[in-house]
């Protein structure tokens, strides 16, 4: 067995009315349902929706890294 691995990244967007952290958790949980071997993420964008002077919704763009199966 080799110690070499090959990885790929996909971009996903998580959203939450609760928090930035929750938006990240939602994105990783949903991505992991369809993508095997998820190993890391990078936050590339953070934004939100404001209603009546208050944050109403958070949105986080993630690059999710996963290991190619068999590598």
C-alpha positions in Angstrom: 0.0 0.0 0.0 1.3 3.4 -0.9 1.6 6.5 1.3 0.6 8.7 -1.6 -2.9 10.1 -1.9 -4.7 12.2 -4.5 -7.2 14.8 -3.4 -9.9 16.9 -5.1 -11.8 20.0 -3.9 -15.4 21.0 -4.5 -17.1 24.2 -3.7 -20.3 24.2 -1.6 -22.4 26.9 0.1 -23.9 26.4 3.5 -26.5 28.7 5.0 -28.1 29.1 8.5 -30.2 31.5 10.3 -28.3 30.6 13.5 -24.6 31.3 13.0 -21.6 31.1 10.7 -20.5 28.0 12.5 -23.9 26.3 11.9 -23.7 27.2 8.2 -20.3 25.5 8.0 -21.7 22.4 9.9 -24.7 22.2 7.6 -22.5 22.4 4.5 -20.1 19.7 5.7 -22.9 17.4 6.8 -24.8 17.7 3.5 -21.6 17.4 1.4 -20.5 14.3 3.3 -23.8 12.6 2.4 -22.8 12.6 -1.3 -19.0 12.8 -1.3 -16.8 10.1 0.3 -13.6 10.6 2.2 -14.1 14.3 3.1 -11.0 15.4 5.0 -10.9 19.2 5.2 -12.5 22.5 4.3 -11.5 26.1 3.6 -13.8 29.0 4.1 -13.5 31.2 1.0 -16.4 33.6 1.5 -18.6 34.7 4.3 -21.7 36.9 3.9 -25.1 37.5 5.4 -28.5 38.9 4.9 -29.7 41.9 7.0 -33.3 42.5 7.9 -34.3 45.5 10.0 -30.8 46.2 11.1 -30.1 42.7 12.3 -28.4 39.6 10.8 -31.2 37.4 9.5 -29.1 34.7 7.7 -25.5 33.6 7.3 -24.0 32.1 4.1 -20.5 30.6 3.9 -18.7 29.4 0.8 -16.5 26.4 1.5 -13.9 24.5 -0.6 -14.2 21.0 0.7 -11.3 18.6 0.2 -11.7 14.9 -0.2 -9.4 11.9 -0.9 -9.9 10.2 -4.3 -10.9 6.6 -3.5 -8.1 4.1 -4.1 -5.3 6.7 -3.7 
